[in-house]
């Protein structure tokens, strides 16, 4: 197993009326932050806020190229990014204990925090297609270059982990600095990550050292 150190290269925030970062997704232009009652769009180059959508957003965020998927309590809401309208809703697998979420190959991949699981979910029905087990709490979830990653943390020890998406085996670990948590996770398109900072209200750009 490859073990490396995560290097924080930039921090964003905190943002007005956004005390907690629940989920995060990078669509190639903007970072979208789930901040409770809104999705906040951030330009990662300038660090400026560009837009907000008034939708419940208290856990993971994903985007399929056409719609956002946003966990709100025990539901997964499908959202029109132009209007902010919720166009569909299905049950979330963790029934309110869900954490990160990502889109890949027609499925949603959703973390279940304290149960230490990642579920592959049918976005149209909410049906769980299969489940991967972890030995740590699961926070953010993302796919980067056909690889499944998730954030994890217990106590002051926090990591980003690359998994075998078939077996759940941990293939690589990036150790975060002591005390730096990960509440959401998304790739930056260049081999690095953006990580939500939970109750710090911050977002951190991270690369392997």
Helices and strands as residue ranges (DSSP letters): E 2-13, E 23-26, E 30-34, E 39-43, E 49-53, E 61-63, E 67-72, E 75-80, E 86-91, E 98-104, E 107-112, E 117-122, E 128-133, E 138-144, E 147-154, E 157-163, E 170-175, E 184-187, E 193-196, E 202-208
